[in-house]
C-alpha cells in the first residue's frame, strides 16, 4: 500500500511529554491531526485514508497496544465502487394516459450508488406501501397482502409510535433485502418535511460521491440489481396525483406516527441508469490488549470508531474538504483514549479489541466485513461499544444509546453512569434510525450485544435545538471542521464513562446477554 509521512504537526507544536501529561490535550491532538485539511477528509480507499490509518497505528504503538491480526494492524477489505452518471441517466413518470413528467436525475431524483449494482433500465408501476415496515410479530406489516413483483415500492419516513425505535430501524435496514426477495424492481423513499435531517440541496451534493458495496457478493445483503432512490419532498406530490391521496396529508399522518394507508399509484416510473464500476481496497485498523484471566482472555470486548469520512467533494461556501471532525475524528480519538485508560489500569480479565473501521460512510461496510470475518474467533466476541459523533456541544449530564434496552449492556451503562452523576435517558429521536446508522449495528446483526453512547438531550430543550442546528448546518458538510465549538473536557467525561463500561464488561463473570424477547438474539 502507498504510504505517506505521518502528520505530526500537533506533536511538534505541543511536544510529546506535554501531551502524555494532559490526556485532554492528547485527545484534541488526535482530533486535530485526523481532521486537519492535510488529511483531505479521509475518504475510503484513498492515500489520505491510508495516512490516517498510519497515524492511528502509530498512536496504538505509543499506547502499548499490539496488532491483532496476521497482517499486523491492518485488515484489508475489497470493495466494488459504483459511480452513477447523473447527466447520462434519465427518469420519467408516465400516467395511465401516457402523459410524461420528466424527473431530473441528480436534482429531483437522487439515485443511491451503494448496496449493490443498479439495473441499467426499467419501466415499472408504482405502489405506495406506507412506512415500508415488515414487523408481523409486532402487529405491523406493510408488506402483507401485496403483490410487489415487478413493481417499485414507494414508502414514507416514520413508523408506529408503539414499536421500539431500534426495532423499526432494523426493519428499515433490512427492507431492501426483503423487498428484493419479493421481486421488486426498486424502491423510492420519501421524507416528510418535518423529518428532514439534511436539506435537499446538500443531499444533491453528497449523492454525487461514489457508492460502494463489498466486492465479495456472498457478503452483500441484496443479491439482485435493485433501483434505490429518494425523491425531492418538494416534488413528492407528483406521485399522488389521481390517487385520492396527497403527500401533505400522508406526511401529517407520518409525523404523528399514525396509521398510513397503502395503495397503488396510477403511475409508472421509466428510467435508464448510467453507471461505472471499479474495485478498490481499504483496510480496517485493529489492535488488542490481551486479557489477564487465562479462562477469559480468549473472549473479546470490542471498542470501535470509524476512521473514514467523505473526502474532497462538492464545495460549500468555497470549502471542498469534508474534514469530519465530529464525524468521526472525535470518536477515533476517544477509542485511542480508551486504550490509554485501560492500558494504564489493572489488566482487564477479557481481552479488548480496538477497532477503527473503513467505509462506514458507505454503509457500515468495514464493520460489516469485520463482524462477519473477524481476525479473532467469532464466538469469542462478547460485546461492542462504538464511539461515533457523540456531539460534545453542551455539558454532559445525560447519555442515551439507541437500542440500550435490548441487552444487559443497558444495565452496565446505567451502573457505570450513576456514580458519575450521569443519567441514562431514552433515544429522543427513535425514528431517525440512529440504531442502524453506526458501526455497532454490524455486531448486533451477528448477535453481539452493543452500545453506542451519545450526549443526551430532550425535545424542546436548548440542547435539542443545538443538536438540530448542528445536523442541519454541519453534518456531512465542510463546516464539520476544527473551527467549530467542541467541549473537550465534556468529551473526556464521556470517555471516562465508556472506559468504565468497557472495564465492567471485560471483568464481569458472565458475558452480556440479550433481554428476553429481543429480536436481535440469535438462536
C-alpha positions as CSV (number, residue, x, y, z in Angstrom):
1,X,0.0,0.0,0.0
2,X,1.1,3.5,-0.7
3,X,2.4,5.3,2.4
4,X,3.0,9.0,3.1
5,X,4.7,10.6,6.1
6,X,2.5,10.9,9.1
7,X,1.1,14.2,10.1
8,X,2.8,15.1,13.4
9,X,2.4,18.8,13.4
10,X,0.4,18.8,16.7
11,X,3.1,16.8,18.4
12,X,5.8,19.1,17.2
13,X,3.9,22.1,18.5
14,X,2.9,20.8,21.9
15,X,5.6,18.2,22.5
16,X,5.1,14.5,23.4
17,X,5.8,14.9,27.2
18,X,3.2,17.7,27.5
19,X,0.6,15.5,25.7
20,X,1.3,12.5,27.8
21,X,0.7,14.6,31.0
22,X,-2.5,16.0,29.7
23,X,-4.9,13.4,28.3
24,X,-7.4,16.1,27.1
25,X,-4.6,17.7,25.1
26,X,-3.7,14.3,23.6
27,X,-7.3,13.7,22.7
28,X,-7.5,17.1,21.0
29,X,-4.2,16.5,19.2
30,X,-5.6,13.3,17.8
31,X,-8.8,15.1,16.6
32,X,-6.8,17.9,15.2
33,X,-4.4,15.7,13.2
34,X,-7.2,13.5,11.7
35,X,-9.5,16.4,10.9
36,X,-6.8,18.7,9.5
37,X,-7.2,19.9,5.9
38,X,-4.0,17.9,5.1
39,X,-5.9,14.7,5.6
40,X,-8.4,15.8,2.9
41,X,-11.4,14.1,4.6
42,X,-10.0,10.5,4.9
43,X,-12.1,9.1,2.0
44,X,-12.2,5.3,1.9
45,X,-9.6,3.8,-0.5
46,X,-7.5,7.0,-0.9
47,X,-3.9,7.7,0.1
48,X,-5.3,10.2,2.6
49,X,-7.2,7.5,4.4
50,X,-4.1,5.4,4.5
51,X,-2.2,8.2,6.1
52,X,-4.9,8.4,8.7
53,X,-4.6,4.7,9.3
54,X,-0.8,5.1,9.6
55,X,-1.3,7.8,12.2
56,X,-3.7,5.6,14.3
57,X,-1.2,2.7,14.1
58,X,1.5,5.0,15.4
59,X,-0.7,6.0,18.3
60,X,-1.7,2.4,19.1
61,X,2.0,1.6,19.3
62,X,2.7,4.6,21.6
63,X,0.0,3.3,24.0
64,X,1.4,-0.2,24.0
65,X,-1.4,-1.8,22.0
66,X,-0.2,-4.6,19.8
67,X,-1.5,-5.8,16.4
68,X,-4.4,-8.3,16.4
69,X,-4.2,-9.9,13.0
70,X,-2.0,-12.0,10.8
71,X,-1.3,-8.9,8.7
72,X,-0.2,-6.7,11.5
73,X,-2.6,-3.9,12.5
74,X,-4.4,-3.9,9.1
75,X,-7.4,-6.0,7.9
76,X,-7.7,-5.3,4.1
77,X,-11.2,-5.1,2.7
78,X,-12.0,-5.1,-1.0
79,X,-14.9,-3.0,-2.4
80,X,-16.8,-2.5,-5.6
81,X,-17.1,1.2,-6.3
82,X,-20.1,2.4,-8.3
83,X,-20.5,5.9,-9.7
84,X,-23.9,7.0,-11.2
85,X,-23.6,9.3,-14.2
86,X,-26.4,11.7,-13.4
87,X,-26.1,13.7,-16.6
88,X,-26.4,10.5,-18.7
89,X,-29.2,8.9,-16.7
90,X,-32.9,9.5,-17.4
91,X,-36.2,9.1,-15.4
92,X,-39.8,10.0,-16.0
93,X,-43.3,9.4,-14.6
94,X,-45.9,8.1,-17.0
95,X,-49.6,8.2,-16.2
96,X,-52.4,5.9,-17.4
97,X,-53.0,8.1,-20.4
98,X,-49.3,8.1,-21.4
99,X,-48.6,11.6,-20.3
100,X,-44.9,12.0,-19.3
101,X,-43.5,14.1,-16.4
102,X,-39.6,14.1,-16.6
103,X,-37.7,13.8,-13.3
104,X,-34.2,15.2,-13.4
105,X,-31.7,12.6,-12.1
106,X,-29.4,14.2,-9.5
107,X,-31.8,17.0,-8.9
108,X,-35.4,15.8,-8.4
109,X,-34.5,12.1,-8.0
110,X,-31.3,11.0,-6.2
111,X,-30.2,7.5,-7.1
112,X,-28.2,5.7,-4.4
113,X,-25.0,4.2,-5.7
114,X,-24.5,1.9,-2.7
115,X,-25.8,-1.6,-1.6
116,X,-25.3,-3.2,-5.0
117,X,-25.4,-2.8,-8.8
118,X,-28.2,-0.7,-10.2
119,X,-30.4,-2.1,-13.1
120,X,-29.5,-0.3,-16.4
121,X,-33.1,0.3,-17.3
122,X,-36.7,-0.5,-16.3
123,X,-40.3,0.5,-16.8
124,X,-42.4,-0.4,-13.7
125,X,-45.6,0.5,-11.9
126,X,-45.6,2.3,-8.5
127,X,-47.2,1.2,-5.3
128,X,-47.3,3.1,-2.0
129,X,-46.5,0.8,0.9
130,X,-46.9,3.2,3.8
131,X,-43.9,3.1,6.2
132,X,-42.5,0.1,4.4
133,X,-42.0,-1.8,7.7
134,X,-42.3,-5.6,7.9
135,X,-42.9,-6.3,11.6
136,X,-45.6,-9.0,11.8
137,X,-44.5,-10.1,15.3
138,X,-45.2,-6.5,16.5
139,X,-48.6,-6.3,14.8
140,X,-47.5,-4.2,11.8
141,X,-46.8,-5.4,8.3
142,X,-46.8,-3.1,5.3
143,X,-45.9,-6.0,3.0
144,X,-48.9,-8.1,3.9
145,X,-51.3,-9.0,1.1
146,X,-49.3,-7.0,-1.5
147,X,-48.0,-8.4,-4.8
148,X,-44.8,-6.4,-5.3
149,X,-43.2,-8.4,-8.0
150,X,-42.1,-6.2,-10.9
151,X,-43.1,-3.1,-9.1
152,X,-41.4,-0.1,-7.5
153,X,-42.3,0.3,-3.8
154,X,-42.7,3.9,-2.5
155,X,-42.5,4.5,1.2
156,X,-42.6,7.4,3.7
157,X,-40.4,8.1,6.7
158,X,-41.6,7.4,10.2
159,X,-43.4,4.5,11.9
160,X,-45.8,3.4,14.6
161,X,-45.1,5.1,18.0
162,X,-45.7,1.9,20.0
163,X,-42.8,0.0,18.4
164,X,-39.3,0.5,19.8
165,X,-37.0,2.7,17.7
166,X,-34.3,0.0,17.4
167,X,-36.9,-2.5,16.1
168,X,-38.2,0.0,13.5
169,X,-34.6,0.9,12.5
170,X,-33.7,-2.7,12.0
171,X,-36.8,-3.2,9.8
172,X,-35.8,-0.2,7.6
173,X,-32.3,-1.5,7.2
174,X,-33.5,-5.0,6.2
175,X,-36.3,-4.0,3.9
176,X,-34.4,-3.6,0.7
177,X,-33.1,-7.2,1.1
178,X,-36.7,-8.4,1.8
179,X,-38.3,-6.4,-1.0
180,X,-35.6,-7.7,-3.4
181,X,-36.6,-11.3,-2.5
182,X,-40.2,-10.3,-3.2
183,X,-39.2,-9.3,-6.7
184,X,-39.4,-5.5,-6.6
185,X,-37.7,-3.6,-9.3
186,X,-36.8,-0.8,-6.9
187,X,-37.7,1.5,-4.0
188,X,-38.3,5.2,-3.7
189,X,-38.0,6.8,-0.2
190,X,-40.0,9.9,0.8
191,X,-39.0,12.0,3.8
192,X,-41.7,14.2,5.3
193,X,-40.8,17.9,5.5
194,X,-41.0,17.6,9.3
195,X,-38.4,14.8,9.4
196,X,-35.8,16.2,7.0
197,X,-32.3,16.0,8.6
198,X,-30.1,17.1,5.7
199,X,-31.5,19.8,3.4
200,X,-32.2,18.6,-0.2
201,X,-29.6,21.0,-1.7
202,X,-26.9,19.3,0.4
203,X,-28.2,15.9,-0.3
204,X,-27.8,16.6,-4.0
205,X,-24.1,17.4,-3.5
206,X,-23.5,14.3,-1.4
207,X,-25.2,11.8,-3.9
208,X,-22.6,12.6,-6.5
209,X,-20.0,10.8,-4.4
210,X,-19.1,7.2,-5.4
211,X,-21.1,4.5,-3.7
212,X,-19.6,1.2,-2.5
213,X,-20.5,-2.3,-1.6
214,X,-18.4,-5.3,-0.6
215,X,-16.7,-7.0,-3.6
216,X,-17.5,-10.4,-2.2
217,X,-21.0,-11.0,-3.5
218,X,-21.6,-13.6,-0.7
219,X,-21.4,-10.8,1.8
220,X,-23.9,-8.5,0.2
221,X,-27.4,-8.4,1.6
222,X,-29.1,-7.5,-1.7
223,X,-28.2,-10.1,-4.3
224,X,-30.0,-8.9,-7.4
225,X,-29.7,-5.4,-9.0
226,X,-32.4,-3.1,-7.4
227,X,-33.1,0.5,-8.1
228,X,-33.0,2.7,-4.9
229,X,-33.6,6.4,-4.8
230,X,-35.0,9.3,-2.9
231,X,-37.4,11.9,-4.3
232,X,-37.3,15.7,-3.5
233,X,-40.0,16.4,-0.9
234,X,-40.9,19.4,-3.0
235,X,-41.8,17.1,-5.9
236,X,-43.4,14.3,-3.9
237,X,-47.0,15.5,-4.7
238,X,-46.4,14.4,-8.3
239,X,-46.6,10.8,-7.2
240,X,-50.0,11.1,-5.7
241,X,-51.9,12.9,-8.4
242,X,-55.0,11.0,-9.2
243,X,-54.6,8.6,-6.3
244,X,-57.1,10.2,-4.0
245,X,-54.3,11.0,-1.5
246,X,-51.8,13.8,-1.0
247,X,-48.2,13.9,0.2
248,X,-49.2,16.6,2.6
249,X,-51.9,14.5,4.1
250,X,-49.7,11.4,4.4
251,X,-46.9,13.5,5.9
252,X,-49.2,14.7,8.6
253,X,-50.1,11.1,9.5
254,X,-46.4,10.0,9.4
255,X,-45.2,12.9,11.5
256,X,-47.8,11.9,14.2
257,X,-46.9,8.2,13.9
258,X,-50.5,7.4,12.9
259,X,-51.5,4.5,10.6
260,X,-50.7,5.3,6.9
261,X,-52.7,3.6,4.1
262,X,-51.3,1.5,1.3
263,X,-52.5,1.8,-2.3
264,X,-51.5,1.5,-5.9
265,X,-50.3,4.7,-7.6
266,X,-51.7,5.4,-11.1
267,X,-48.1,5.9,-12.5
268,X,-45.2,4.1,-13.9
269,X,-41.5,5.0,-13.5
270,X,-39.4,4.6,-16.6
271,X,-35.7,5.1,-16.2
272,X,-32.3,4.3,-17.6
273,X,-29.3,4.5,-15.3
274,X,-25.7,5.0,-16.5
275,X,-23.1,3.8,-14.0
276,X,-19.4,2.8,-13.9
277,X,-17.9,0.3,-11.5
278,X,-14.3,-0.4,-10.3
279,X,-12.6,-2.2,-7.5
280,X,-10.6,-0.7,-4.6
281,X,-9.2,-1.8,-1.3
282,X,-9.1,-0.1,2.1
283,X,-8.2,-1.5,5.5
284,X,-9.7,-1.7,8.9
285,X,-7.1,-1.0,11.7
286,X,-7.1,-3.4,14.7
287,X,-5.2,-3.5,17.9
288,X,-5.5,-5.7,21.0
289,X,-4.9,-5.5,24.8
290,X,-4.7,-9.1,26.0
291,X,-6.8,-10.2,28.9
292,X,-5.3,-11.3,32.2
293,X,-7.6,-14.2,33.1
294,X,-6.4,-17.4,31.4
295,X,-10.1,-18.6,31.2
296,X,-11.4,-15.4,29.7
297,X,-8.7,-13.8,27.6
298,X,-9.9,-15.7,24.6
299,X,-13.1,-13.7,24.9
300,X,-13.1,-10.1,23.4
301,X,-14.8,-6.9,24.2
302,X,-14.6,-4.6,21.2
303,X,-14.5,-0.8,21.2
304,X,-14.7,0.9,17.8
305,X,-14.9,4.1,15.8
306,X,-15.0,4.7,12.0
307,X,-11.9,6.3,10.6
308,X,-13.2,7.3,7.2
309,X,-15.2,10.4,6.1
310,X,-16.3,12.0,2.9
311,X,-13.0,13.2,1.4
312,X,-13.0,16.2,-1.0
313,X,-16.3,16.8,-2.6
314,X,-18.7,19.5,-3.9
315,X,-17.7,22.8,-2.3
316,X,-20.0,24.7,0.1
317,X,-19.2,28.3,0.6
318,X,-15.9,27.8,-1.2
319,X,-14.7,24.9,1.0
320,X,-14.5,21.4,-0.6
321,X,-12.7,19.4,2.2
322,X,-15.2,17.4,4.3
323,X,-12.9,17.3,7.4
324,X,-15.1,15.1,9.6
325,X,-14.0,16.5,12.9
326,X,-17.1,15.4,14.9
327,X,-17.8,12.6,12.4
328,X,-15.7,10.9,13.3
329,X,-12.2,12.2,14.3
330,X,-13.6,12.7,17.9
331,X,-14.7,9.0,18.0
332,X,-11.3,7.8,16.8
333,X,-9.6,10.0,19.4
334,X,-11.9,8.6,22.1
335,X,-11.1,5.0,21.3
336,X,-7.4,5.9,21.5
337,X,-8.1,7.4,24.9
338,X,-9.8,4.2,25.9
339,X,-6.6,2.4,25.0
340,X,-4.7,4.7,27.3
341,X,-7.1,4.4,30.2
342,X,-7.3,0.6,30.0
343,X,-3.5,0.1,29.5
344,X,-2.8,2.3,32.5
345,X,-5.1,0.4,34.9
346,X,-5.2,-3.2,36.0
347,X,-5.2,-5.6,33.1
348,X,-8.8,-6.4,32.0
349,X,-9.8,-10.1,32.5
350,X,-11.1,-10.4,29.0
351,X,-9.2,-9.1,26.0
352,X,-10.0,-5.7,24.4
353,X,-10.0,-5.2,20.7
354,X,-9.6,-1.6,19.5
355,X,-11.2,-1.3,16.0
356,X,-11.0,1.6,13.5
357,X,-13.3,0.9,10.6
358,X,-13.2,1.9,7.0
359,X,-16.2,2.7,4.7
360,X,-18.7,3.5,7.5
361,X,-19.9,6.4,5.4
362,X,-20.5,3.9,2.5
363,X,-22.9,1.8,4.5
364,X,-21.1,0.3,7.6
365,X,-19.1,-1.8,5.2
366,X,-15.8,-2.1,7.1
367,X,-17.5,-3.1,10.3
368,X,-19.8,-5.5,8.4
369,X,-16.8,-7.2,7.0
370,X,-15.1,-7.5,10.3
371,X,-18.2,-8.7,12.2
372,X,-18.6,-11.5,9.7
373,X,-14.9,-12.2,9.1
374,X,-13.2,-11.2,12.3
375,X,-9.5,-11.6,12.9
376,X,-10.2,-13.5,16.2
377,X,-12.6,-16.4,16.7
378,X,-16.1,-15.1,16.1
379,X,-17.6,-16.9,19.0
380,X,-15.2,-15.1,21.3
381,X,-16.6,-11.6,20.6
382,X,-18.9,-10.8,23.5
383,X,-19.8,-7.1,23.1
384,X,-19.2,-3.9,21.2
385,X,-19.0,-0.3,22.3
386,X,-19.0,2.2,19.4
387,X,-18.0,5.8,19.5
388,X,-19.3,7.9,16.7
389,X,-20.3,11.6,16.6
390,X,-21.2,11.8,20.3
391,X,-21.5,15.6,19.9
392,X,-19.9,17.2,22.9
393,X,-21.7,20.5,22.4
394,X,-23.1,21.0,25.9
395,X,-22.2,19.8,29.4
396,X,-22.6,16.1,29.8
397,X,-25.5,15.4,32.3
398,X,-27.2,12.5,30.4
399,X,-26.5,9.9,27.7
400,X,-28.5,7.7,25.5
401,X,-27.6,4.7,23.4
402,X,-30.0,3.6,20.7
403,X,-31.1,0.0,21.5
404,X,-29.8,0.3,25.0
405,X,-32.7,-1.7,26.5
406,X,-32.3,-4.6,24.1
407,X,-29.4,-6.2,26.1
408,X,-27.8,-6.3,29.6
409,X,-25.3,-3.6,28.4
410,X,-28.0,-1.1,29.2
411,X,-27.7,-2.1,32.8
412,X,-23.9,-1.8,32.6
413,X,-24.3,1.7,31.1
414,X,-26.6,2.7,34.0
415,X,-24.4,1.2,36.6
416,X,-21.3,3.0,35.3
417,X,-23.1,6.3,34.8
418,X,-24.8,6.6,38.2
419,X,-21.6,7.2,40.3
420,X,-20.7,9.9,37.8
421,X,-24.0,11.7,38.2
422,X,-24.9,11.0,34.6
423,X,-28.5,10.0,33.7
424,X,-29.3,7.4,31.1
425,X,-32.3,8.6,29.0
426,X,-34.3,7.3,26.1
427,X,-33.5,7.9,22.5
428,X,-35.2,11.3,21.9
429,X,-35.4,10.7,18.1
430,X,-36.3,7.0,17.7
431,X,-37.4,7.4,14.1
432,X,-34.1,8.9,13.0
433,X,-32.7,5.4,12.5
434,X,-29.6,6.1,14.6
435,X,-29.5,2.5,15.7
436,X,-28.7,1.2,12.2
437,X,-26.5,4.1,11.1
438,X,-23.4,3.4,13.1
439,X,-20.9,0.5,13.2
440,X,-22.3,-1.1,16.4
441,X,-25.2,-2.3,14.3
442,X,-22.9,-4.6,12.3
443,X,-22.2,-6.5,15.6
444,X,-25.9,-6.5,16.5
445,X,-26.7,-8.2,13.2
446,X,-24.3,-11.0,14.1
447,X,-25.9,-11.5,17.5
448,X,-23.4,-9.5,19.6
449,X,-24.8,-7.0,22.2
450,X,-23.6,-3.5,21.5
451,X,-23.8,0.1,22.8
452,X,-23.5,3.4,21.0
453,X,-23.4,6.2,23.7
454,X,-24.2,9.8,22.7
455,X,-24.7,13.1,24.6
456,X,-28.3,13.1,25.9
457,X,-30.9,15.7,25.1
458,X,-34.7,16.1,25.2
459,X,-37.1,17.6,22.8
460,X,-38.0,21.2,23.4
461,X,-34.7,22.0,25.2
462,X,-31.8,24.3,24.2
463,X,-29.7,21.1,23.7
464,X,-32.3,19.8,21.2
465,X,-32.0,23.0,19.2
466,X,-28.2,22.8,19.3
467,X,-28.3,19.3,18.0
468,X,-30.8,20.1,15.3
469,X,-28.9,23.1,14.1
470,X,-25.6,21.1,14.1
471,X,-27.1,18.4,11.9
472,X,-28.8,20.9,9.5
473,X,-25.7,23.1,9.1
474,X,-22.5,21.0,9.8
475,X,-23.4,17.3,9.4
476,X,-21.7,15.9,6.3
477,X,-20.5,19.3,5.2
478,X,-17.1,21.0,5.2
479,X,-18.1,23.0,8.3
480,X,-17.7,19.9,10.4
481,X,-14.1,21.1,10.9
482,X,-11.8,22.2,13.7
483,X,-13.1,25.7,13.9
484,X,-16.5,24.7,15.4
485,X,-17.0,24.7,19.2
486,X,-16.2,21.4,20.8
487,X,-16.2,21.0,24.6
488,X,-13.1,18.9,25.1
489,X,-13.5,18.4,28.9
490,X,-17.1,17.2,28.4
491,X,-15.8,14.7,25.7
492,X,-13.3,13.4,28.2
493,X,-16.2,12.7,30.7
494,X,-17.9,10.5,28.1
495,X,-14.6,8.8,27.5
496,X,-14.4,8.1,31.2
497,X,-17.9,6.7,31.2
498,X,-17.2,4.5,28.2
499,X,-14.0,3.2,29.7
500,X,-15.9,2.3,32.9
501,X,-18.5,0.3,30.9
502,X,-15.7,-1.4,29.0
503,X,-13.9,-2.5,32.2
504,X,-17.2,-3.6,33.8
505,X,-18.0,-5.8,30.8
506,X,-14.4,-7.1,30.5
507,X,-14.2,-8.1,34.1
508,X,-17.7,-9.5,34.6
509,X,-18.2,-13.2,35.3
510,X,-20.9,-13.5,32.7
511,X,-21.0,-12.5,29.1
512,X,-23.5,-9.7,28.1
513,X,-26.9,-11.1,27.1
514,X,-29.9,-10.0,25.1
515,X,-33.1,-9.4,27.1
516,X,-35.9,-11.9,26.9
517,X,-37.8,-11.5,23.7
518,X,-35.3,-9.2,21.9
519,X,-35.4,-9.7,18.1
520,X,-31.7,-9.4,18.0
521,X,-30.9,-12.6,20.0
522,X,-29.6,-15.3,17.7
523,X,-30.9,-18.8,18.3
